[in-house]
Amino acid sequence: MENKNMLTPHEMIELRELIDVNIIGAKKIQASMSMVDDDELESFMEKCLKNKKENISSMENFIENNLNVK
């Protein structure tokens, strides 16, 4: 590839799908947390939610820093 800052159309679709999966997962976890009574499960869900938010942030940073999109 001549330009390192360009993704192929397929790569752009994959990146978008990864972002969507993490956003949907985060929303599902947030919606479910109020129904959970088990402390261990709630702690696990909080860790999962934090991880998904970090993934989303990392992908957004990648897009901003490497693709000149803001």
TIVO-2410 file (N, C-alpha, C; in nm, 3 decimals):
# residues 70
REC num residu      c1      c2      c3 atome chaine
REC   1      M   0.085  -0.117   0.000     N      A
REC   1      M   0.000   0.000   0.000    CA      A
REC   1      M   0.090   0.124   0.000     C      A
REC   2      E   0.064   0.218  -0.086     N      A
REC   2      E   0.148   0.337  -0.098    CA      A
REC   2      E   0.135   0.428   0.023     C      A
REC   3      N   0.015   0.454   0.065     N      A
REC   3      N  -0.010   0.547   0.175    CA      A
REC   3      N  -0.043   0.467   0.301     C      A
REC   4      K   0.043   0.478   0.403     N      A
REC   4      K   0.021   0.403   0.527    CA      A
REC   4      K  -0.105   0.447   0.600     C      A
REC   5      N  -0.151   0.569   0.575     N      A
REC   5      N  -0.265   0.623   0.647    CA      A
REC   5      N  -0.398   0.593   0.580     C      A
REC   6      M  -0.398   0.503   0.487     N      A
REC   6      M  -0.522   0.468   0.419    CA      A
REC   6      M  -0.557   0.322   0.449     C      A
REC   7      L  -0.681   0.300   0.477     N      A
REC   7      L  -0.729   0.163   0.495    CA      A
REC   7      L  -0.804   0.123   0.369     C      A
REC   8      T  -0.801  -0.004   0.341     N      A
REC   8      T  -0.881  -0.054   0.229    CA      A
REC   8      T  -1.028  -0.047   0.270     C      A
REC   9      P  -1.118  -0.047   0.172     N      A
REC   9      P  -1.261  -0.047   0.208    CA      A
REC   9      P  -1.298  -0.161   0.303     C      A
REC  10      H  -1.239  -0.278   0.280     N      A
REC  10      H  -1.268  -0.393   0.366    CA      A
REC  10      H  -1.220  -0.367   0.509     C      A
REC  11      E  -1.103  -0.307   0.525     N      A
REC  11      E  -1.050  -0.276   0.658    CA      A
REC  11      E  -1.136  -0.171   0.728     C      A
REC  12      M  -1.185  -0.076   0.654     N      A
REC  12      M  -1.272   0.027   0.713    CA      A
REC  12      M  -1.402  -0.037   0.763     C      A
REC  13      I  -1.456  -0.130   0.687     N      A
REC  13      I  -1.578  -0.200   0.729    CA      A
REC  13      I  -1.550  -0.282   0.854     C      A
REC  14      E  -1.438  -0.351   0.858     N      A
REC  14      E  -1.401  -0.432   0.975    CA      A
REC  14      E  -1.387  -0.345   1.099     C      A
REC  15      L  -1.320  -0.231   1.085     N      A
REC  15      L  -1.303  -0.140   1.197    CA      A
REC  15      L  -1.438  -0.090   1.247     C      A
REC  16      R  -1.524  -0.054   1.154     N      A
REC  16      R  -1.658  -0.006   1.192    CA      A
REC  16      R  -1.736  -0.116   1.265     C      A
REC  17      E  -1.725  -0.240   1.218     N      A
REC  17      E  -1.794  -0.351   1.284    CA      A
REC  17      E  -1.739  -0.374   1.424     C      A
REC  18      L  -1.608  -0.362   1.442     N      A
REC  18      L  -1.549  -0.378   1.575    CA      A
REC  18      L  -1.599  -0.271   1.671     C      A
REC  19      I  -1.607  -0.149   1.622     N      A
REC  19      I  -1.658  -0.040   1.705    CA      A
REC  19      I  -1.804  -0.068   1.742     C      A
REC  20      D  -1.884  -0.105   1.643     N      A
REC  20      D  -2.026  -0.133   1.668    CA      A
REC  20      D  -2.046  -0.244   1.770     C      A
REC  21      V  -1.970  -0.352   1.758     N      A
REC  21      V  -1.982  -0.465   1.851    CA      A
REC  21      V  -1.952  -0.420   1.993     C      A
REC  22      N  -1.848  -0.338   2.009     N      A
REC  22      N  -1.812  -0.291   2.143    CA      A
REC  22      N  -1.916  -0.194   2.198     C      A
REC  23      I  -1.971  -0.107   2.115     N      A
REC  23      I  -2.074  -0.014   2.160    CA      A
REC  23      I  -2.200  -0.089   2.202     C      A
REC  24      I  -2.243  -0.184   2.120     N      A
REC  24      I  -2.363  -0.262   2.153    CA      A
REC  24      I  -2.340  -0.343   2.280     C      A
REC  25      G  -2.222  -0.402   2.293     N      A
REC  25      G  -2.190  -0.479   2.413    CA      A
REC  25      G  -2.192  -0.392   2.538     C      A
REC  26      A  -2.135  -0.273   2.528     N      A
REC  26      A  -2.134  -0.182   2.643    CA      A
REC  26      A  -2.276  -0.142   2.682     C      A
REC  27      K  -2.359  -0.113   2.583     N      A
REC  27      K  -2.498  -0.076   2.612    CA      A
REC  27      K  -2.574  -0.192   2.677     C      A
REC  28      K  -2.551  -0.314   2.630     N      A
REC  28      K  -2.619  -0.430   2.689    CA      A
REC  28      K  -2.576  -0.451   2.834     C      A
REC  29      I  -2.447  -0.437   2.860     N      A
REC  29      I  -2.398  -0.453   2.997    CA      A
REC  29      I  -2.457  -0.346   3.087     C      A
REC  30      Q  -2.455  -0.221   3.042     N      A
REC  30      Q  -2.511  -0.112   3.123    CA      A
REC  30      Q  -2.659  -0.135   3.152     C      A
REC  31      A  -2.733  -0.182   3.054     N      A
REC  31      A  -2.876  -0.206   3.072    CA      A
REC  31      A  -2.903  -0.322   3.167     C      A
REC  32      S  -2.813  -0.420   3.172     N      A
REC  32      S  -2.834  -0.539   3.253    CA      A
REC  32      S  -2.786  -0.524   3.397     C      A
REC  33      M  -2.695  -0.432   3.420     N      A
REC  33      M  -2.632  -0.424   3.553    CA      A
REC  33      M  -2.731  -0.397   3.666     C      A
REC  34      S  -2.835  -0.323   3.639     N      A
REC  34      S  -2.932  -0.293   3.745    CA      A
REC  34      S  -3.010  -0.417   3.789     C      A
REC  35      M  -3.011  -0.521   3.707     N      A
REC  35      M  -3.085  -0.643   3.739    CA      A
REC  35      M  -3.000  -0.747   3.812     C      A
REC  36      V  -2.870  -0.720   3.827     N      A
REC  36      V  -2.778  -0.818   3.885    CA      A
REC  36      V  -2.766  -0.796   4.034     C      A
REC  37      D  -2.785  -0.904   4.108     N      A
REC  37      D  -2.774  -0.899   4.255    CA      A
REC  37      D  -2.641  -0.955   4.305     C      A
REC  38      D  -2.581  -1.045   4.230     N      A
REC  38      D  -2.457  -1.111   4.270    CA      A
REC  38      D  -2.339  -1.014   4.259     C      A
REC  39      D  -2.267  -0.995   4.368     N      A
REC  39      D  -2.156  -0.899   4.370    CA      A
REC  39      D  -2.043  -0.940   4.276     C      A
REC  40      E  -2.014  -1.070   4.272     N      A
REC  40      E  -1.906  -1.118   4.186    CA      A
REC  40      E  -1.941  -1.096   4.038     C      A
REC  41      L  -2.064  -1.126   4.002     N      A
REC  41      L  -2.108  -1.105   3.864    CA      A
REC  41      L  -2.108  -0.956   3.830     C      A
REC  42      E  -2.153  -0.874   3.924     N      A
REC  42      E  -2.154  -0.730   3.901    CA      A
REC  42      E  -2.012  -0.676   3.880     C      A
REC  43      S  -1.919  -0.725   3.958     N      A
REC  43      S  -1.779  -0.684   3.944    CA      A
REC  43      S  -1.725  -0.726   3.807     C      A
REC  44      F  -1.756  -0.848   3.767     N      A
REC  44      F  -1.713  -0.896   3.636    CA      A
REC  44      F  -1.772  -0.811   3.524     C      A
REC  45      M  -1.899  -0.777   3.535     N      A
REC  45      M  -1.965  -0.694   3.434    CA      A
REC  45      M  -1.902  -0.555   3.428     C      A
REC  46      E  -1.866  -0.500   3.544     N      A
REC  46      E  -1.801  -0.369   3.547    CA      A
REC  46      E  -1.666  -0.374   3.476     C      A
REC  47      K  -1.592  -0.483   3.496     N      A
REC  47      K  -1.464  -0.499   3.428    CA      A
REC  47      K  -1.485  -0.511   3.277     C      A
REC  48      C  -1.586  -0.586   3.237     N      A
REC  48      C  -1.617  -0.601   3.095    CA      A
REC  48      C  -1.656  -0.467   3.033     C      A
REC  49      L  -1.737  -0.392   3.105     N      A
REC  49      L  -1.780  -0.260   3.056    CA      A
REC  49      L  -1.660  -0.167   3.041     C      A
REC  50      K  -1.573  -0.168   3.140     N      A
REC  50      K  -1.452  -0.085   3.133    CA      A
REC  50      K  -1.367  -0.125   3.012     C      A
REC  51      N  -1.353  -0.254   2.990     N      A
REC  51      N  -1.275  -0.305   2.878    CA      A
REC  51      N  -1.334  -0.261   2.744     C      A
REC  52      K  -1.465  -0.269   2.732     N      A
REC  52      K  -1.531  -0.229   2.607    CA      A
REC  52      K  -1.513  -0.079   2.582     C      A
REC  53      K  -1.525   0.001   2.687     N      A
REC  53      K  -1.505   0.146   2.673    CA      A
REC  53      K  -1.360   0.177   2.632     C      A
REC  54      E  -1.265   0.104   2.689     N      A
REC  54      E  -1.125   0.123   2.651    CA      A
REC  54      E  -1.102   0.083   2.506     C      A
REC  55      N  -1.165  -0.025   2.462     N      A
REC  55      N  -1.154  -0.067   2.322    CA      A
REC  55      N  -1.208   0.040   2.228     C      A
REC  56      I  -1.323   0.095   2.262     N      A
REC  56      I  -1.384   0.200   2.180    CA      A
REC  56      I  -1.292   0.321   2.174     C      A
REC  57      S  -1.239   0.360   2.287     N      A
REC  57      S  -1.149   0.475   2.293    CA      A
REC  57      S  -1.023   0.449   2.211     C      A
REC  58      S  -0.967   0.331   2.220     N      A
REC  58      S  -0.848   0.297   2.143    CA      A
REC  58      S  -0.874   0.303   1.993     C      A
REC  59      M  -0.988   0.252   1.952     N      A
REC  59      M  -1.022   0.256   1.809    CA      A
REC  59      M  -1.047   0.399   1.762     C      A
REC  60      E  -1.111   0.480   1.845     N      A
REC  60      E  -1.131   0.621   1.811    CA      A
REC  60      E  -0.998   0.693   1.799     C      A
REC  61      N  -0.906   0.665   1.890     N      A
REC  61      N  -0.772   0.726   1.884    CA      A
REC  61      N  -0.698   0.682   1.759     C      A
REC  62      F  -0.711   0.555   1.723     N      A
REC  62      F  -0.648   0.505   1.601    CA      A
REC  62      F  -0.700   0.580   1.480     C      A
REC  63      I  -0.830   0.597   1.474     N      A
REC  63      I  -0.891   0.667   1.362    CA      A
REC  63      I  -0.842   0.812   1.355     C      A
REC  64      E  -0.843   0.880   1.469     N      A
REC  64      E  -0.801   1.021   1.473    CA      A
REC  64      E  -0.653   1.037   1.439     C      A
REC  65      N  -0.569   0.948   1.491     N      A
REC  65      N  -0.424   0.964   1.474    CA      A
REC  65      N  -0.372   0.912   1.342     C      A
REC  66      N  -0.437   0.812   1.286     N      A
REC  66      N  -0.384   0.748   1.166    CA      A
REC  66      N  -0.461   0.776   1.039     C      A
REC  67      L  -0.584   0.818   1.053     N      A
REC  67      L  -0.665   0.837   0.933    CA      A
REC  67      L  -0.705   0.982   0.914     C      A
REC  68      N  -0.656   1.069   1.001     N      A
REC  68      N  -0.687   1.211   0.991    CA      A
REC  68      N  -0.837   1.237   0.985     C      A
REC  69      V  -0.912   1.163   1.064     N      A
REC  69      V  -1.058   1.181   1.072    CA      A
REC  69      V  -1.090   1.224   1.213     C      A
REC  70      K  -1.171   1.331   1.228     N      A
REC  70      K  -1.208   1.379   1.360    CA      A
REC  70      K  -1.356   1.406   1.368     C      A
***
